[in-house]
Amino acid sequence: MSELEQIAQRYARRQARGDGGDRYSLLRPEVWQMWQERQRALLQLLATRPGRPADWRATEVGCGAGGNLLDLLRLGLMPAHLTGIELLPERLAAARAALPEGVRLLVGDASAADIAPASQDLVLQSTVFSSILDDVLQQRVAEAMWRWLKPGGAVVWYDFTVNNPRNPDVRGVPLQRVHELFPQGRFTARRVTLAPPLARALPAAYGLFNLIPWLRTHRLVLIEKP
């Protein structure tokens, strides 16, 4: 079985366990606090980028149901300048229902996606690489993302850095590994996101515990292409 088929099976197991749906609803207090924290940090990074959002072209690897692409539309990117790539057809169908028709959506292996080299200002991934347990496939996807970027463009990376001992279907991606995947990049990295089990247990104390850097389990990284 290929790594792509195994990834699809892992997502199916998560769904069977009930790891999706309401658990990630923005109406849950821990979820909206995680999302707002990440959005603030991301907007601060994007505010340093040259040009206007209306002129940027962006592709997301693992776009899921389209939430991050909707955020880019709110930022001012144009639908015709956005592309989402998703391995799972049912998730891509949800994205298609939520997004304007002008957004281009592709299904399948991101490393083989039909994206022109040096055509993108931004390439995003959010908790995708932690679901790829095969180092070779990780490298292929990273090389494709780098190839799509214009000189001066940037990868926007958000993923967790530590292993979850209760979930063998994912693997943390430490910053050293991110450097290995994008060795030519210029890095701006921030630790964000209170450890989700702690956030779910004590949502009212999210802000207090999040003041402690080692309790933040994810990194938001801007990786600029010279």
Salt bridges, closest charged atoms under 4 A:
GLU3 OE2 - ARG10 NH1 2.96
ASP19 OD2 - ARG17 NH2 2.94
ASP19 OD1 - ARG23 NH1 3.23
ASP22 OD2 - ARG28 NH1 3.41
GLU30 OE2 - ARG28 NE 2.74
ASP55 OD2 - ARG52 NE 3.16
ASP71 OD1 - ARG74 NH1 2.58
GLU86 OE2 - ARG91 NE 3.41
ASP109 OD2 - ARG140 NH2 3.65
ASP114 OD2 - ARG104 NH2 3.27
ASP121 OD2 - LYS150 NZ 3.33
ASP135 OD1 - ARG171 NH2 2.77
ASP135 OD1 - ARG177 NH2 4.00
ASP169 OD1 - ARG13 NH2 2.77
ASP169 OD2 - ARG17 NH1 3.83
GLU180 OE1 - ARG177 NH1 3.34
GLU224 OE2 - ARG49 NH1 2.79
